[in-house]
Amino acid sequence: MSLVAGFVLLLSAFATALLSGVFGMAGGLVLMGVLALILPVQAAFVTHGVLQLAANGWRALIQRGHIRWAVIGGYGLGSLIAAAVVLLLAFSPSRPLLFLCLGLTPLLTWLPGDRLRLDAERPIHAVLAGISVTGLNLTAGVAGPLLDIFFVRTGMTRHAVVATKAATQVLAHLAKTVVYGVGLLQLGGQGMPPVWLLALALPLSFAGTAVGARLLDRMSDAGFRRWTRWIVTGIGVVYLVQAARLLLAA
């Protein structure tokens, strides 16, 4: 890995953890795109999983008093099912397909979540969230917009939403790290950043998460939901352009 690519990875670890600390999902979307540009796809999935596992784990720890643990139980069961299926299929997307999925995923924020009547606090919906969100996470690398649909009808505050989503994403990113890590080990870890670089990126993720948590305190619940939708949509447009460029160049 070049010096420039290493610097980009470290900067992205901090900045995207800050974004996720405020909005709960935008950071992971940005980080996956950055990693897909500088790393092979499979290595990008594993690196993203490791960094997001740390960032979401730290965010969940900071906000642990707001986590709805009943939701985590159902989600965990669904996540395990999705991971087992993808592992058996040995699926790995190409770079153009990855950017296409990254670009389309934010469009899920515009689905009428209040009409779909999905509520993560209902046990069966929590399991469904685990299956669908982890499945998309293992396909596109991120699934925050889909996860958000399951929280639109809940009565949670913004702190409970961010905390509970962070805990669910710990499970999703753990599944991604394991599923793609198995295949990467068979290739001898080809394309992965050096361990020392990941060791530097982790505390930057923690710092970004801490700063994001402070910014979240200053935002209203209404502002939180409004800004999240527009930010991830803008990111999605950028990824669709990149997908088109890659497909035309193929």
C-alpha positions in Angstrom: 0.0 0.0 0.0 1.3 3.4 -0.9 1.9 6.3 1.5 -0.9 8.3 0.0 -3.4 5.4 0.2 -2.4 4.8 3.8 -3.0 8.5 4.7 -6.4 8.3 3.0 -7.3 5.3 5.0 -6.4 6.9 8.3 -8.2 10.2 7.5 -11.3 8.2 6.3 -11.3 6.2 9.6 -11.7 9.4 11.6 -14.0 11.3 9.3 -16.4 8.5 8.6 -16.6 7.4 12.3 -17.5 11.0 13.1 -20.3 10.9 10.4 -21.7 7.7 11.8 -21.5 9.0 15.3 -23.9 11.8 14.3 -26.1 10.1 11.7 -25.7 6.4 12.4 -24.9 5.2 8.9 -23.4 7.8 6.5 -19.9 7.1 7.7 -19.9 3.5 6.8 -21.3 4.3 3.3 -18.4 6.7 2.6 -15.8 4.5 4.1 -16.8 1.5 1.9 -16.5 3.6 -1.2 -13.1 4.9 -0.3 -11.7 1.5 0.6 -13.1 0.1 -2.7 -11.1 2.7 -4.6 -7.7 1.9 -2.9 -8.0 -1.9 -2.1 -9.1 -5.1 -3.9 -12.9 -5.7 -3.3 -12.5 -8.6 -0.9 -9.8 -6.8 1.2 -12.0 -3.7 1.2 -14.9 -5.7 2.7 -12.6 -7.1 5.5 -10.9 -3.8 6.2 -14.3 -2.0 6.3 -15.6 -4.8 8.6 -12.8 -4.4 11.0 -12.9 -0.6 11.2 -16.7 -0.4 11.4 -16.8 -3.1 14.0 -14.5 -1.0 16.1 -16.3 2.3 15.4 -19.8 0.8 16.0 -18.6 -1.1 19.1 -17.2 2.0 20.6 -20.3 4.0 19.7 -22.5 1.3 21.3 -20.3 1.4 24.4 -20.6 5.1 24.7 -24.4 5.0 24.3 -24.9 1.7 26.0 -27.5 3.1 28.4 -29.8 3.7 25.4 -29.5 0.3 23.7 -32.7 -1.7 23.3 -31.4 -5.2 24.0 -34.6 -7.0 23.0 -34.0 -5.7 19.5 -30.4 -6.9 19.5 -31.5 -10.5 20.3 -33.8 -10.8 17.3 -31.5 -9.0 15.0 -28.6 -11.3 16.0 -30.6 -14.4 15.1 -31.4 -13.0 11.6 -27.8 -11.9 11.1 -26.5 -15.4 11.8 -28.9 -16.9 9.2 -27.8 -14.4 6.5 -24.1 -14.9 7.2 -24.5 -18.7 6.9 -26.3 -18.4 3.6 -23.7 -16.0 2.0 -20.8 -18.1 3.4 -22.3 -21.2 1.7 -22.8 -19.4 -1.6 -19.2 -18.0 -1.5 -20.4 -14.7 -3.1 -18.0 -11.8 -3.8 -19.1 -8.8 -5.9 -17.0 -7.2 -8.7 -16.0 -3.6 -8.2 -18.6 -2.2 -10.7 -21.3 -4.2 -9.0 -20.2 -3.0 -5.6 -20.4 0.7 -6.6 -23.8 0.1 -8.2 -25.1 -1.5 -5.0 -23.5 1.3 -2.9 -25.2 3.9 -5.2 -28.7 2.2 -5.1 -28.7 1.5 -1.3 -29.3 5.1 -0.2 -32.5 5.2 -2.3 -34.0 3.0 0.4 -34.2 6.0 2.6 -37.0 7.3 0.4 -39.2 4.3 0.8 -42.3 5.2 2.9 -41.1 3.5 6.0 -44.1 4.6 8.0 -46.4 2.8 5.5 -44.3 -0.4 5.5 -45.2 -0.7 9.2 -41.8 -2.2 10.0 -40.8 -1.8 13.7 -37.5 -3.1 15.0 -39.0 -3.3 18.5 -41.3 -6.1 17.3 -39.5 -9.5 17.6 -40.3 -10.8 14.2 -39.3 -7.5 12.6 -36.0 -7.5 14.4 -35.2 -11.0 13.0 -36.3 -9.8 9.5 -34.0 -6.8 10.0 -31.1 -9.1 10.8 -31.6 -11.2 7.7 -32.2 -8.4 5.2 -29.7 -5.9 6.6 -26.8 -8.3 7.1 -27.6 -9.8 3.7 -27.3 -6.4 2.0 -24.2 -5.6 4.1 -22.5 -8.8 2.8 -23.5 -7.7 -0.8 -22.9 -4.0 -0.9 -20.7 -3.6 2.2 -23.2 -1.3 3.9 -26.9 -1.4 4.8 -27.6 1.6 6.9 -30.5 3.0 4.8 -32.2 -0.4 4.9 -31.7 -0.6 8.7 -33.1 2.8 9.1 -36.5 1.7 7.7 -36.9 -0.6 10.7 -36.5 2.3 13.0 -38.9 4.8 11.4 -42.0 3.6 13.4 -40.3 3.1 16.7 -40.8 5.4 19.6 -37.1 5.6 20.2 -35.2 8.9 20.7 -32.3 9.8 18.5 -29.9 8.5 21.2 -31.7 5.1 21.4 -31.8 4.9 17.6 -28.0 5.5 17.2 -27.1 3.3 20.1 -29.3 0.3 19.1 -28.3 0.6 15.4 -24.6 0.7 16.4 -25.1 -2.5 18.4 -26.9 -4.2 15.5 -24.1 -3.2 13.2 -21.5 -4.7 15.4 -23.1 -8.0 14.5 -23.4 -7.2 10.8 -19.8 -6.1 10.5 -18.6 -9.1 12.5 -20.4 -11.3 10.0 -18.8 -9.5 7.1 -15.3 -9.7 8.6 -15.7 -13.5 9.1 -17.4 -14.3 5.8 -14.9 -12.4 3.6 -12.0 -13.1 5.9 -12.3 -16.8 5.3 -12.0 -16.3 1.5 -9.1 -13.8 2.0 -7.2 -16.2 4.2 -7.3 -18.7 1.3 -5.6 -16.0 -0.8 -2.9 -15.4 1.8 -4.4 -12.0 2.9 -3.7 -10.5 -0.5 -4.4 -6.7 -0.7 -5.0 -6.2 3.0 -3.5 -3.1 4.7 -0.6 -3.8 7.0 -1.6 -4.6 10.6 0.3 -1.5 12.0 -1.8 0.7 9.7 -5.1 -0.8 11.0 -3.7 -0.4 14.5 -3.3 3.4 13.9 -6.8 3.6 12.2 -8.7 2.1 15.2 -8.0 4.9 17.7 -8.9 7.4 15.0 -12.2 5.7 14.6 -12.7 5.9 18.4 -11.9 9.6 18.4 -14.3 10.3 15.5 -17.0 8.4 17.2 -16.5 10.4 20.4 -16.7 13.7 18.5 -19.8 12.6 16.6 -21.5 11.7 19.9 -21.0 15.3 21.1 -22.4 16.7 17.9 -25.4 14.4 18.1 -26.3 16.0 21.5 -26.7 19.3 19.8 -29.1 18.1 17.1 -32.9 17.8 17.3 -34.7 14.5 16.5 -36.3 16.2 13.5 -33.0 17.5 12.2 -31.4 14.2 12.7 -33.9 12.4 10.4 -34.0 15.1 7.8 -30.3 15.5 7.3 -29.6 11.8 7.3 -31.8 11.2 4.2 -30.3 14.0 2.1 -26.6 13.2 3.0 -26.8 9.5 2.1 -28.7 10.3 -1.1 -25.9 12.7 -2.2 -23.3 10.0 -1.5 -25.4 7.5 -3.5 -25.4 9.7 -6.6 -21.6 9.9 -6.5 -21.4 6.1 -6.3 -23.8 5.6 -9.2 -21.6 7.9 -11.4 -18.6 5.8 -10.4 -20.4 2.6 -11.2 -21.3 4.0 -14.7 -17.7 5.0 -15.3 -16.4 1.6 -14.4 -19.0 -0.2 -16.5 -18.2 2.0 -19.5 -14.5 1.4 -19.1 -14.9 -2.3 -19.0 
